[in-house]
Amino acid sequence: MTRRERILAAVRHEEPDRVPYQVDLTIPANTRLAEYTGDAHYIESIGNHIIKAQYNHADEIRPGYWRDRFGVVWNRAGADKDIGVVEDYLLPEPTLSGYNFPQIEESEWRKIIEQTLERAEDKCAIAAVGFSLFERAWSLRGMENLLIDMVTEPDFVDELLEAICEYNLKIIEIALEYPIDGIHFGDDWGQQKGLIMGPNYWRRFIKPRVAKMLEPVKRAGKFTSHHSCGDISELFGDLIDIGLDVYQTFQPEIYNISEVKQEFGNRLAFWGGISTQRVLPWLSPDEVKQVTHNMIKTMGPGGGYIAGPTHAVPGDVPPENIIAMIEALRD
């Protein structure tokens, strides 16, 4: 089977010839791995199964500070070199008055997709929509402010989330004109225990817009994938109902892996499982290999599993452990 065929089989809950995998690295982890191996392109040679087209862009406006398409400035001068911390919130009050949403650079987005497809080889090609709703809203308004707004200013929250949703729908519409295999959304809803905004507010504000974004993808015959850190187990039923095919990040320190596989494994595919909290930074290479093998043995039967770390590997993970995980995934 090709790498693309393995991913598609897993998403359909069919058992491929081997469990597909995807390993992504943060900038610090990639730097350490390149220094350790002496190969700046090592990660490109490991056999990853997925390639992403991402409509993400930011300009460095001064050393360590980057402005994204929405005008949000991220401070990456500290420990977080990949995303950073918001410098100032652009919506200090619960109103969109005076703020203009960015225009989608259609020609640029098309070029990104086309170049991704040209490099895809036999990989599964997906379009990725990061900061797809809640995260984009709080990056503009502030996390605490947005959560308070859900209680005190629900009309504003509706207006803000609907505007973000409509922006994303245009990105999705363009992507679906191309022979991609799916759309991957990124939006953190969970914390180590439970949801950031709770299930009632998630269902009130988030779920309708997620459903709205998943619908055209499903209608086009593509698969849907969603990343959220944290414990979102109480949403699995909702997400299945509105058409989600793949859930990523799948954290073993949060979920009972065997129980989740048994209850949801024939309706929802899972992507991740190798802990970046308690396994990769702390265990020995041999232990990392054993944990990776055990995860594949638990989650792999019957399909429905894409193996990999629970998040882009952070910089505190020893290169030896990254290599050990990769070797186990390739065994």
C-alpha positions in Angstrom: 0.0 0.0 0.0 1.1 3.6 -0.6 1.3 6.0 2.3 -1.9 7.7 1.1 -3.7 4.4 0.9 -2.7 3.5 4.5 -4.1 6.8 5.8 -7.3 6.5 3.9 -7.8 2.9 5.0 -7.2 3.8 8.6 -9.8 6.7 8.3 -12.3 4.2 6.9 -11.6 1.9 9.8 -10.0 -0.7 7.5 -6.8 -2.3 8.7 -3.9 -1.3 6.4 -0.8 -3.4 5.8 0.9 -1.4 8.6 -0.1 1.4 10.9 0.5 4.8 9.2 2.4 7.5 11.2 3.2 11.1 11.2 5.9 12.8 13.3 6.0 16.7 13.4 8.6 18.7 15.3 8.8 22.1 16.9 11.6 24.4 15.7 13.8 23.7 18.8 13.3 19.9 18.5 14.1 20.0 14.8 17.3 22.0 15.5 18.4 19.6 18.2 17.7 16.6 16.0 19.5 18.1 13.0 22.6 18.8 15.2 22.5 15.3 16.7 22.2 13.5 13.3 24.3 16.0 11.3 21.4 16.0 8.8 19.4 19.2 8.6 16.8 17.2 6.5 16.6 14.1 8.7 12.9 14.5 9.4 12.1 14.5 5.7 13.5 11.0 5.3 11.6 9.2 7.9 8.6 8.1 5.8 5.9 10.5 7.2 2.5 9.7 5.7 0.9 13.2 5.6 1.7 16.4 3.9 -0.1 19.6 4.8 -1.0 22.8 2.9 -1.3 25.6 5.4 -2.6 29.1 4.9 -0.5 30.5 7.7 1.7 33.5 7.3 3.4 36.0 9.6 5.9 38.7 9.0 8.7 39.4 11.4 8.2 43.1 12.3 11.1 43.3 14.7 13.5 40.6 16.1 11.4 37.9 17.7 8.0 39.6 17.0 5.7 38.3 14.3 2.4 39.8 12.9 -0.1 37.3 11.5 -2.7 37.8 8.8 -5.2 39.0 11.4 -2.9 41.7 12.6 -2.1 39.9 15.9 1.5 40.3 17.0 3.1 37.2 18.6 6.2 37.5 20.8 8.4 34.5 19.9 11.5 35.9 21.6 11.0 33.7 24.6 10.9 29.9 24.9 8.1 29.4 22.4 9.7 29.9 18.9 6.8 28.3 17.0 3.7 30.3 18.1 4.6 32.7 20.8 2.6 34.9 23.1 0.1 37.6 22.0 1.6 41.0 22.6 -1.6 43.1 22.6 -5.3 42.1 22.0 -6.9 43.9 19.0 -10.4 43.8 20.4 -10.1 45.3 23.9 -13.9 45.8 24.0 -16.6 43.3 23.0 -17.2 44.9 19.6 -16.0 44.4 16.1 -16.4 48.1 15.4 -13.2 49.5 14.0 -11.7 46.1 13.2 -11.5 44.8 9.6 -11.0 41.1 8.9 -8.2 40.4 6.5 -8.7 39.6 2.8 -7.9 36.1 1.7 -5.0 36.2 -0.7 -6.6 33.7 -3.1 -3.6 33.4 -5.5 -1.2 32.8 -2.7 -3.4 30.1 -1.1 -3.8 28.4 -4.5 0.0 28.5 -4.9 0.5 26.9 -1.5 -1.9 24.1 -2.3 -0.5 23.4 -5.8 3.1 23.4 -4.5 2.1 21.0 -1.7 0.5 18.6 -4.2 3.6 18.7 -6.4 5.7 17.6 -3.4 3.2 15.0 -2.1 4.6 11.9 -3.9 2.5 9.1 -2.5 1.6 10.9 0.8 -1.9 11.8 1.9 -2.4 15.5 1.1 -4.5 17.6 3.4 -5.3 21.3 3.8 -4.9 22.7 7.3 -6.9 25.5 8.9 -5.1 26.5 12.1 -6.6 28.6 14.9 -9.9 27.7 13.2 -12.4 29.3 15.7 -12.0 29.6 19.5 -8.2 30.1 19.3 -8.6 32.8 16.6 -11.3 34.5 18.7 -9.2 34.6 21.9 -6.1 35.7 20.0 -8.1 38.8 19.1 -10.1 39.3 22.3 -8.0 37.6 25.0 -8.8 34.2 26.6 -10.3 35.6 29.9 -12.3 38.3 28.1 -13.7 35.8 25.6 -14.8 33.4 28.3 -16.5 36.2 30.2 -18.1 37.4 27.0 -19.7 34.0 26.5 -21.7 34.8 29.7 -22.2 38.5 29.5 -22.0 39.4 25.7 -23.3 36.3 23.8 -24.4 38.4 20.8 -20.8 39.7 20.4 -19.4 36.2 20.7 -21.9 35.0 18.0 -20.8 37.8 15.7 -17.1 37.2 16.2 -17.3 33.5 15.8 -19.5 33.7 12.8 -17.1 36.1 11.1 -14.2 33.7 11.7 -16.3 30.8 10.4 -17.2 32.6 7.2 -13.5 33.5 6.7 -12.6 29.9 7.0 -15.3 28.7 4.7 -13.7 30.7 1.9 -10.4 29.0 2.6 -12.1 25.6 2.6 -14.0 26.3 -0.6 -10.8 27.1 -2.5 -9.0 24.0 -1.1 -11.8 21.7 -2.1 -11.3 22.6 -5.7 -8.1 20.6 -5.6 -7.5 16.8 -5.3 -6.7 16.9 -1.6 -7.8 14.1 0.7 -9.1 16.0 3.6 -9.2 19.1 5.7 -7.5 19.3 9.1 -8.6 21.9 11.7 -6.7 23.1 14.7 -8.5 24.6 17.7 -7.7 23.8 21.4 -10.8 23.3 23.5 -9.4 21.2 26.3 -7.2 21.4 29.4 -5.7 18.6 31.3 -9.0 17.9 32.9 -12.1 18.9 31.0 -13.0 21.7 28.6 -11.8 25.3 28.8 -15.3 26.7 28.3 -17.3 23.7 29.5 -19.7 21.6 27.4 -22.7 23.9 27.5 -20.9 26.9 26.1 -19.0 24.7 23.6 -22.3 23.4 22.3 -23.8 26.9 22.3 -21.0 28.8 20.5 -18.5 26.4 19.0 -20.4 23.3 17.8 -22.7 25.0 15.3 -19.7 26.7 13.5 -17.6 23.5 13.5 -20.5 21.7 12.0 -20.8 24.5 9.4 -17.1 24.1 8.5 -17.2 20.2 8.4 -20.3 20.1 6.1 -18.7 21.1 2.8 -15.7 18.9 3.4 -18.0 15.8 3.9 -20.2 16.9 1.0 -17.1 16.9 -1.2 -16.2 13.3 -0.2 -13.1 14.3 1.8 -12.3 13.3 5.4 -12.3 15.7 8.3 -9.7 15.9 11.0 -9.5 18.0 14.1 -6.7 18.8 16.6 -7.4 19.8 20.1 -5.1 19.5 23.1 -6.6 18.4 26.4 -9.5 16.3 27.6 -12.4 16.7 25.2 -13.8 13.2 25.7 -17.3 14.5 26.5 -17.5 15.9 23.0 -16.6 12.8 21.1 -20.3 11.9 20.5 -21.1 15.5 19.3 -18.1 15.5 17.0 -19.1 12.2 15.5 -22.6 13.4 15.0 -21.5 16.5 13.0 -19.1 14.5 10.8 -15.7 14.4 12.3 -13.6 11.5 11.1 -10.2 11.9 12.9 -9.3 13.3 16.3 -5.8 14.5 17.1 -4.2 15.0 19.8 -4.8 11.7 21.6 -3.1 12.0 25.0 -2.6 8.8 27.0 -2.2 10.7 30.3 -5.7 12.0 29.8 -7.6 9.1 28.1 -8.0 5.5 28.9 -6.7 4.3 25.6 -8.2 0.8 25.6 -11.6 2.1 26.7 -11.7 4.9 24.1 -10.7 2.3 21.4 -13.5 0.0 22.4 -16.2 2.7 22.7 -15.3 5.0 19.8 -12.8 3.1 17.7 -15.3 2.0 15.0 -16.7 5.6 14.6 -13.7 7.9 15.1 -10.1 7.5 14.1 -7.4 8.6 16.5 -4.1 10.3 15.6 -1.3 10.6 18.2 -0.9 8.6 21.3 2.8 8.8 22.0 3.0 11.2 25.0 5.1 14.3 24.7 4.4 14.9 28.4 5.4 11.7 30.2 7.1 9.5 27.6 9.3 11.2 25.1 11.0 13.7 27.4 11.7 11.3 30.3 12.0 7.6 29.3 15.0 5.8 27.9 15.1 5.1 24.1 14.3 1.4 24.7 11.3 2.4 26.9 10.1 4.8 24.2 10.3 2.0 21.6 8.3 -0.3 23.9 5.6 2.3 24.6 5.3 3.0 20.9 4.9 -0.7 20.0 2.3 -1.1 22.8 0.3 1.8 21.5 0.3 0.4 18.0 -0.8 -3.0 19.3 -3.7 -1.4 21.3 -4.9 1.1 18.7 -4.0 -0.4 15.4 -6.3 -3.5 15.0 -9.2 -2.8 12.8 -7.8 0.5 11.5 -8.8 3.8 12.9 -5.3 4.8 14.0 -2.6 7.2 12.8 0.4 6.8 15.1 2.6 9.6 16.2 3.4 12.0 19.1 0.6 13.7 20.8 1.8 17.1 19.6 4.7 18.5 17.5 7.6 17.2 19.5 8.9 19.9 21.9 12.5 21.0 22.4 12.9 19.2 25.7 12.8 15.7 24.1 16.2 14.1 23.6 17.1 13.4 20.0 17.8 9.8 20.9 14.2 9.4 22.0 12.8 10.9 18.8 14.9 8.5 16.8 13.8 5.6 19.0 10.1 6.5 18.4 10.7 6.8 14.6 12.4 3.4 14.5 9.5 1.8 16.4 7.0 3.4 14.0 8.9 2.1 11.0 9.4 -1.4 12.4 
